[in-house]
Amino acid sequence: MGKVGVPDAFFQGFAEKWSEMFRRNQSLVHVDMSHNNLKVVDCEIMAEGLKQNHKVLGLHFQGNYGDIDKQGFLHSGIPKKIGEEAQIVRMQSKLKGGIVQDSRCLELSVHSNCWVCEGWSEVRFLYTPGKSDNIPNHDVFIPINLHLEFEHYTPDLMLACEDNEKVYECYRMLPPGKHKYYYSIGGDIRVAKD
Ligand SMILES: [Zn+2]
């Protein structure tokens, strides 16, 4: 038995149950797990389930020993943050897609990485060797990467389209606002002509 009024599940197998739910979930899209004091090991277990989830668009996770990155993945071991982030990390009562209301939050780059609350939208990036640049004979073994400013230009591998292998694509969720980006081929920076 757990403590009075608290289900046993909270103490034993809590992370396992959530991990399994994330793995199997076909309906839940917006989850608030913030400030549950989840430990590193719990975050690791949940992260595994979440990797296989393609339904959840918004997960609030501040106040635990883990954090959500801009691609929606959970990473364990990041210390709990308190203070200013706690002000806005909870789900908002009224969702306003595409609009970030609080300019101070924008200035501080304080965010929850919740795609739902922050009004993120999906963008398809395309790069076509020979059209985006002057080199039509692209060596398929040389990687083409997308570099987004809001991810500090960390490379994100682009893959050949299924229906046209000469076109490379990458789908990304982006927060509202203007974004700077560039492409690279084998490490050489390219700004697409198209
Ligand atoms: Zn949210």
Residues whose N, C-alpha, C, O or C-beta is under 5 A from the ligand:
A	BS01	ZN	G58 M91 C114 V116 C117
